[in-house]
Amino acid sequence: MTSSTDIYNNTTKTAYVPAAGSLPVKTVVTNPIGHTETTELDPARGLALAKEDTTSAASAGVRRARAAW
């Protein structure tokens, strides 16, 4: 796992699966407020096969809640 902290003490973390021993097949990036972006990789080419972003799902829920008011 790697992490980066900005001048406001906000930390973004990146985890690789597997963590060691071979090329990663998945990365999980977690932003300071806990939203994650998961990318599954083709280990032979290193290209993204699938991507899931929980930030978009959370934002969509907030937009729907605002629309109901």
Contact map, one row per residue, 1 for C-alpha under 8 A:
111000000000111100100000000000000000000000000000000000000000000000000
111100000000111000000000000000000000000000000000000000000000000000000
111110000011110000000000000000000000000000000000000000000000000000000
011111000011100000000000000000000000000000000000000000000000000000000
001111111111000000000000000000000000000000000000000000000000000000000
000111111110000000000000000000000000000000000000000000000000000000000
000011111100000000000000000000000000000000000000000000000000000000000
000011111100000000000000000000000000000000000000000000000000000000000
000011111110000000000000000000000000000000000000000000000000000000000
000011111111000000000000000000010000000000000000000000000000000000000
001111001111100000000000000000110000000000000000000000000000000000000
001110000111110000000000000011110000000000000000000000000000000000000
111100000011111000000000000011100000000000000000000000000000000000000
111000000001111100000000001111000000000000000000000000000000000000000
110000000000111110100000001110000000000000000000000000000000000000000
100000000000011111100001111100000000000000000000000000000000000000000
000000000000001111110001111000000000000000000000000000000000000000000
000000000000000111111111110000000000000000000000000000000000000000000
100000000000001111111001000000000000000000000000000000000000000000000
000000000000000011111110000000000000000000000000000000000000000000000
000000000000000001111110000000000000000000000000000000000000000000000
000000000000000001011111000000000000000000000000000000000000000000000
000000000000000001011111100000000000000000100000000000000000000000000
000000000000000111100111111000000000000010100000000000000000000000000
000000000000000111000011111000000000000111100000000000000000000000000
000000000000000111000001111100000000011110000000000000000000000000000
000000000000011110000001111110000000011110000000000000000000000000000
000000000000011100000000011111000001111000000000000000000000000000000
000000000001111000000000001111100001110000000000000000000000000000000
000000000001110000000000000111111111100000000000000000000000000000000
000000000011100000000000000011111111000000000000000000000000000000000
000000000111000000000000000001111110000000000000000000000000000000000
000000000000000000000000000001111110000000000000000000000000000000000
000000000000000000000000000001111111000000000000000000000000000000000
000000000000000000000000000001111111100000000000000011100000000000000
000000000000000000000000000111100111110000000000000011100000000000000
000000000000000000000000000111000011111000000000001111100000000000000
000000000000000000000000011110000001111100000000001110000000000000000
000000000000000000000000011100000000111110000001111100000000000000000
000000000000000000000000111000000000011111000001111000000000000000000
000000000000000000000001111000000000001111100111110000000000000000000
000000000000000000000000100000000000000111111111100000000000000000000
000000000000000000000011100000000000000011111110000000000000000000000
000000000000000000000000000000000000000001111100000000000000000000000
000000000000000000000000000000000000000001111110000000000000000000000
000000000000000000000000000000000000000011111111000000000000000000000
000000000000000000000000000000000000000011101111100000000000000000000
000000000000000000000000000000000000001111000111111000000000000000000
000000000000000000000000000000000000001111000011111000000000000000000
000000000000000000000000000000000000001110000001111100000000000000000
000000000000000000000000000000000000111100000001111110000000000000000
000000000000000000000000000000000000111000000000011111000000000000000
000000000000000000000000000000000011110000000000001111111000000000000
000000000000000000000000000000000011100000000000000111111100000000000
000000000000000000000000000000000011100000000000000011111110000000000
000000000000000000000000000000000000000000000000000011111111000000000
000000000000000000000000000000000000000000000000000011111111100000000
000000000000000000000000000000000000000000000000000001111111110000000
000000000000000000000000000000000000000000000000000000111111111000000
000000000000000000000000000000000000000000000000000000011111111100000
000000000000000000000000000000000000000000000000000000001111111110000
000000000000000000000000000000000000000000000000000000000111111111000
000000000000000000000000000000000000000000000000000000000011111111100
000000000000000000000000000000000000000000000000000000000001111111110
000000000000000000000000000000000000000000000000000000000000111111111
000000000000000000000000000000000000000000000000000000000000011111111
000000000000000000000000000000000000000000000000000000000000001111111
000000000000000000000000000000000000000000000000000000000000000111111
000000000000000000000000000000000000000000000000000000000000000011111
